[in-house]
Amino acid sequence: MCWVCQTRSSPVIIPTRCKLVQLHHCAPSFPLVRYNATCMLALANRDEEACNLLGQLFACGGVSRVDVANDPDLGGRLWVQGLLSS
């Protein structure tokens, strides 16, 4: 399984086993990379880190609350519901 991130010049395919969490620090202007990192953190049960990153994405308008609510990786998690209702 891979994540695909569209950069300004070309798509980047990122294997899920790589250090995507570190990659999002290198690409703060690419919300999709940061969102994928949020999903991977959530799937790894690293909820506090995922919650912080998702909160940052909401704050900068990098992700839609509707999209997050419908995301199977995030939508049903209690901490996500808390962020969506705030």
Rosetta blueprint (number, residue, H / E / L):
1 M L
2 C E
3 W E
4 V E
5 C E
6 Q E
7 T L
8 R L
9 S L
10 S L
11 P E
12 V E
13 I E
14 I E
15 P E
16 T L
17 R L
18 C L
19 K L
20 L H
21 V H
22 Q H
23 L H
24 H H
25 H H
26 C H
27 A L
28 P L
29 S L
30 F L
31 P H
32 L H
33 V H
34 R H
35 Y H
36 N H
37 A H
38 T H
39 C H
40 M H
41 L H
42 A H
43 L H
44 A L
45 N L
46 R L
47 D H
48 E H
49 E H
50 A H
51 C H
52 N H
53 L H
54 L H
55 G H
56 Q H
57 L H
58 F H
59 A H
60 C H
61 G L
62 G L
63 V L
64 S L
65 R H
66 V H
67 D H
68 V H
69 A H
70 N H
71 D L
72 P L
73 D L
74 L L
75 G L
76 G L
77 R L
78 L H
79 W H
80 V H
81 Q H
82 G H
83 L H
84 L H
85 S H
86 S L
